[in-house]
Amino acid sequence: MDELDISDQIAALRSTFADIRSVVGVERLEAEIADLSEQAGAPDLWDDTEKAQKVTSALSHRQAELAKITSIASRLDDLEIMVQLANEEADAAAAADARAELESIQKLLGDLEVQTLLNGEFDARPAVITIRAGAGGVDAADFAEMLLRMYLRYAEQHGYPTTVLDTSYAEEAGIKSATFEVDAPYAFGTLSVEAGTHRLVRMSPFNSAGKRQTSFAAVEVVPLIEQTDVVEVPEGDIRVDVFRSSGPGGQSVNTTDSAVRITHLPTGIVVSCQNEKSQIQNRAAAMRVLQSRLLLLQREQEAATKKELAGVITASWGDQMRSYVLAPYQMVKDLRTDYEVNNPSNVFDGDLDGFISAGIKWRKRDQE
């Protein structure tokens, strides 16, 4: 076989990796892990359960981030050995393995490089995502459920823990709305580019005439608050309603009134949670989401960047940021970045990396 020479590509990867290490700040990361490890080892840590969970979660996130950096350094070293052995033994299979490893490291570094662009005030936070059906009737409700599955699949593929806090089912099919948490470092910075109006064009499965139908859904992404920046919400500013949790078709999934709906009277923001078994747990989760939304609203008002962070999402004509076309042709296109693919099935199955990467780069250029 011909000698495998990918030394230039490996050198380019090492240069990119050095830049990423510098931006990420490995020494700072190691110092944070040492500090969090000391806190996690305190004998009285679990006297305050909420603080303990915060410390252990932060430690886990930082350790995962450092492990990713360390793993790349090791894999680059191993790649050079793989190339050397493949050439010494003239082994075509080993050379193919080396090329595959090169491509894998290139993708991983590309993802990390995009992450270095996430330097906004809230970008490092976990995210709270809400999906709402818009114009389009039953098709819109079905589309909203397709988007919910798409984001949950994306999170699953990346190992991001998710918790569905509330789901409001539509009468015929699909959902009216759903809210869920993505508990991973930089989840907000990564997924905030997904906020906006999504548009679906397809032959409607709910139309007996089989006509083409256009429907819309809105995606809202807010950062999950931390204990240090909780927005105080006076009891007089909220109305709390309790009700019985239910699943599709109104089937009871809980025999007590444990689900909670909180309405923030000054702003009209409504948050529901029925994921937990007790009313107290559901109220605490709903308050956390409400405070997250109020915090973002407060920052938007202070910085006059409402359009930049969240925007006005109406889920109707003229506002869409992405189109999913299933008929008469197959295409998913982001209207801000012009990034597009011709395989909607993969996208609806969680393959969003290309769209998210393009969106983060587009946002960075737009801010400059």
C-alpha positions in Angstrom: 0.0 0.0 0.0 1.0 3.6 -0.5 2.5 5.3 2.6 -0.1 7.0 4.7 0.8 10.7 5.2 -1.6 12.8 7.2 1.1 14.7 9.1 -0.2 18.1 7.9 -3.7 17.3 9.1 -2.4 16.2 12.5 -0.3 19.3 12.8 -3.4 21.4 12.0 -5.4 19.6 14.6 -2.7 20.2 17.2 -2.7 23.9 16.4 -6.5 24.1 16.7 -6.4 22.0 19.9 -3.9 24.4 21.4 -6.1 27.4 20.6 -9.1 25.6 22.2 -7.2 24.7 25.4 -6.2 28.4 25.7 -9.8 29.6 25.3 -11.3 27.0 27.6 -8.6 27.7 30.2 -7.6 24.2 31.4 -5.7 25.6 34.4 -8.8 27.5 35.5 -10.9 24.4 34.9 -8.6 22.3 37.1 -8.7 24.9 39.9 -12.5 24.9 39.8 -12.5 21.1 40.0 -10.2 21.1 43.0 -12.3 23.7 44.8 -15.6 21.8 44.0 -14.0 18.5 45.0 -13.1 20.0 48.4 -16.6 21.2 48.9 -18.0 17.8 47.8 -15.8 16.1 50.4 -17.1 18.2 53.3 -18.7 16.0 56.0 -21.7 18.4 56.4 -22.3 18.7 52.6 -25.7 17.0 52.6 -27.0 18.9 55.5 -28.2 21.3 52.8 -29.5 19.1 50.0 -30.1 21.9 47.5 -26.5 23.2 47.9 -25.1 19.6 47.8 -26.9 18.9 44.5 -25.6 22.1 43.0 -22.0 21.4 44.1 -22.0 17.7 42.9 -23.7 18.7 39.6 -21.2 21.5 38.9 -18.3 19.1 39.8 -19.6 16.4 37.4 -20.0 19.0 34.6 -16.5 20.4 35.1 -14.9 16.9 35.2 -16.7 15.9 32.0 -15.4 19.0 30.3 -11.8 18.4 31.4 -12.1 14.7 30.5 -13.0 15.7 26.9 -10.0 17.9 26.6 -7.7 15.3 28.1 -9.1 12.6 25.9 -8.4 14.6 22.7 -4.7 15.1 23.7 -4.3 11.4 24.2 -6.1 10.5 21.0 -3.8 12.8 19.0 -0.8 11.1 20.4 -2.3 7.7 19.7 -3.2 8.7 16.1 0.5 9.4 15.3 1.4 5.9 16.6 -1.4 4.4 14.5 0.0 6.1 11.4 3.5 5.0 12.2 2.5 1.3 12.7 0.3 1.3 9.6 3.3 2.5 7.5 5.8 0.1 9.1 3.6 -2.9 8.5 2.1 -1.7 5.2 -1.3 -2.5 6.7 -4.2 -1.1 4.7 -6.8 -1.9 7.4 -4.7 -0.1 10.0 -4.4 2.9 7.6 -8.2 3.0 7.2 -8.6 2.9 11.0 -6.2 5.9 11.3 -8.1 7.9 8.7 -11.4 7.1 10.5 -9.8 8.3 13.8 -8.6 11.4 12.1 -12.1 12.3 10.9 -13.5 11.5 14.4 -11.0 13.9 16.1 -11.7 16.6 13.5 -15.4 16.4 14.2 -14.8 16.5 18.0 -12.5 19.5 17.7 -15.0 21.2 15.4 -17.7 20.8 18.1 -15.3 22.1 20.8 -14.3 25.1 18.6 -17.9 26.1 18.3 -18.3 25.8 22.1 -15.5 28.4 22.5 -17.9 30.9 20.8 -20.3 30.5 23.6 -19.2 33.3 25.9 -22.5 35.0 26.6 -23.7 35.8 30.1 -25.9 32.7 30.3 -24.3 30.5 27.7 -22.7 28.0 30.2 -26.1 27.3 31.9 -28.5 24.4 31.5 -31.5 25.2 29.4 -35.3 25.2 29.8 -37.1 24.7 26.5 -40.8 25.2 25.8 -42.4 24.2 22.6 -45.9 25.5 21.6 -48.1 24.6 18.7 -48.9 27.6 16.5 -51.0 28.2 13.4 -52.1 25.0 11.6 -54.6 23.2 13.8 -54.1 19.5 14.4 -51.0 19.5 12.1 -49.4 22.2 14.3 -50.0 20.1 17.4 -48.5 17.1 15.8 -45.6 19.2 14.6 -45.0 20.4 18.1 -44.8 16.8 19.3 -42.4 16.0 16.5 -40.1 18.9 17.6 -40.3 17.7 21.2 -39.1 14.2 20.2 -36.4 15.8 18.0 -34.9 17.7 20.8 -35.1 14.9 23.3 -33.4 12.6 20.8 -30.7 15.2 20.2 -30.1 15.4 24.0 -30.0 11.6 24.3 -27.5 11.3 21.5 -25.2 13.7 23.3 -25.7 12.3 26.7 -27.5 15.3 28.0 -29.9 14.5 30.9 -33.4 15.8 30.3 -36.5 16.2 32.5 -39.9 16.8 31.0 -41.7 19.2 33.4 -45.0 19.6 31.7 -46.9 18.4 28.6 -50.3 19.7 27.5 -51.8 17.3 25.0 -54.1 18.3 22.2 -57.5 16.7 21.8 -57.0 14.9 18.5 -53.3 14.4 18.2 -50.0 15.9 19.2 -49.4 18.5 22.0 -50.4 22.1 22.7 -47.2 22.7 24.6 -44.3 21.0 26.5 -41.6 22.3 28.8 -38.4 20.4 29.6 -35.0 20.9 31.1 -31.6 20.0 29.5 -29.1 19.7 32.3 -25.7 20.0 30.6 -22.9 22.5 30.5 -23.5 25.1 27.8 -27.0 23.7 27.0 -28.5 27.2 26.9 -25.7 28.7 24.7 -25.9 25.7 22.4 -29.7 25.4 22.1 -30.6 29.1 22.3 -30.1 29.3 18.5 -33.0 27.0 18.2 -35.4 29.6 19.6 -37.9 31.0 17.1 -40.7 29.9 14.8 -40.4 26.5 13.0 -42.5 25.8 9.9 -43.6 22.4 8.5 -44.9 21.8 5.0 -46.2 18.3 4.2 -49.1 16.3 2.9 -51.4 16.3 6.0 -52.1 12.9 7.5 -55.2 14.5 9.2 -56.8 15.7 5.9 -58.9 13.2 4.1 -58.2 15.0 0.8 -54.5 14.6 1.4 -53.8 18.3 0.7 -50.5 19.9 1.4 -50.6 21.7 4.8 -48.4 24.3 6.4 -48.2 24.5 10.2 -46.1 26.3 12.7 -44.6 25.8 16.2 -42.7 28.2 18.5 -39.6 27.2 20.4 -38.5 29.2 23.5 -35.2 28.6 25.2 -34.2 30.2 28.5 -31.3 29.6 30.9 -31.8 27.7 34.1 -31.2 30.0 37.0 -28.7 29.4 39.8 -29.4 29.9 43.5 -27.2 33.0 43.5 -29.3 34.9 41.0 -32.8 33.9 41.9 -35.4 36.5 41.1 -37.6 37.2 44.1 -41.2 36.7 43.4 -43.7 38.0 46.0 -46.5 35.7 46.8 -48.9 38.5 45.9 -47.6 38.5 42.3 -48.5 34.9 41.6 -51.7 32.7 41.4 -51.2 29.0 42.1 -53.7 26.5 40.7 -53.5 22.8 41.4 -55.1 20.1 39.2 -54.9 16.4 38.4 -52.1 15.3 36.0 -53.3 13.7 32.8 -51.9 11.9 29.8 -53.1 11.6 26.2 -56.9 11.5 25.8 -57.4 12.7 29.4 -56.4 9.4 30.9 -55.6 9.9 34.6 -52.0 9.3 35.5 -52.3 10.6 39.0 -55.1 10.2 41.5 -54.4 13.4 43.5 -54.3 17.1 42.6 -50.5 17.2 42.4 -50.0 19.1 39.2 -49.3 22.8 39.6 -49.9 25.9 37.4 -48.3 29.2 38.4 -49.4 32.4 36.8 -47.2 35.5 37.3 -49.8 38.2 37.4 -47.6 41.3 36.5 -46.3 39.7 33.3 -48.9 37.1 32.5 -46.2 34.3 32.3 -47.8 30.9 33.0 -45.7 27.8 34.0 -47.1 24.3 34.7 -45.4 21.2 36.1 -46.9 17.8 36.5 -43.7 15.6 36.3 -43.2 15.0 40.0 -45.4 12.9 42.3 -46.0 15.5 44.9 -47.6 19.0 44.8 -44.7 20.5 46.7 -42.1 19.1 44.2 -44.1 20.3 41.2 -44.5 23.8 42.8 -40.8 24.0 43.4 -40.0 22.9 39.8 -42.6 25.4 38.3 -41.2 28.2 40.4 -37.7 27.5 39.2 -38.8 27.7 35.6 -40.8 30.9 36.3 -37.8 32.5 38.0 -35.6 31.5 35.0 -38.0 33.3 32.6 -38.3 36.3 34.8 -34.5 36.5 35.1 -34.1 36.4 31.3 -36.8 39.0 30.9 -35.1 41.2 33.5 -31.8 41.0 31.8 -33.4 41.7 28.4 -35.0 44.8 29.8 -31.8 46.0 31.5 -29.7 45.5 28.4 -32.3 46.3 25.8 -31.5 43.0 24.0 -34.9 41.3 24.0 -34.8 40.6 20.3 -31.3 39.2 20.6 -31.9 36.8 23.5 -35.5 35.7 22.9 -37.3 37.8 20.4 -41.1 37.9 19.7 -42.1 34.4 18.7 -45.6 34.4 17.1 -45.4 30.9 15.3 -47.1 32.1 12.1 -46.3 33.3 8.6 -43.4 35.7 8.2 -41.5 34.8 11.4 -40.1 31.4 10.7 -36.4 30.7 11.2 -36.4 27.2 9.9 -38.5 25.3 7.3 -39.1 21.6 7.3 -40.4 20.5 3.9 -41.7 17.0 3.4 -43.7 17.6 0.2 -43.4 18.1 -2.7 -39.6 17.7 -2.0 -37.5 16.8 1.0 -35.5 19.6 2.7 -34.8 21.3 6.0 -33.4 24.8 5.7 -32.4 27.4 8.3 -33.5 30.7 6.9 -30.9 32.7 8.9 -27.8 30.8 8.0 -28.9 29.1 4.7 -27.7 25.8 6.1 -29.8 23.0 4.6 -30.0 19.2 4.4 -32.1 16.9 2.2 -32.9 14.3 4.8 -35.7 15.5 7.2 -36.0 12.1 8.8 -32.5 12.3 10.2 -33.2 15.9 11.5 -36.4 14.8 13.2 -34.4 11.9 14.7 -32.1 14.5 16.5 -29.4 15.2 13.9 -29.1 18.9 14.6 -25.4 19.4 15.0 -25.0 21.1 11.6 -27.9 23.5 12.2 -26.7 24.4 15.7 -23.1 24.9 14.7 -24.1 27.1 11.8 -26.5 29.0 14.1 -23.8 29.7 16.7 -21.4 31.0 14.1 -24.1 33.1 12.5 -25.0 34.7 15.8 -21.4 35.4 16.6 -21.0 37.2 13.2 -24.2 39.1 13.8 -23.0 40.4 17.1 -19.7 41.7 15.7 
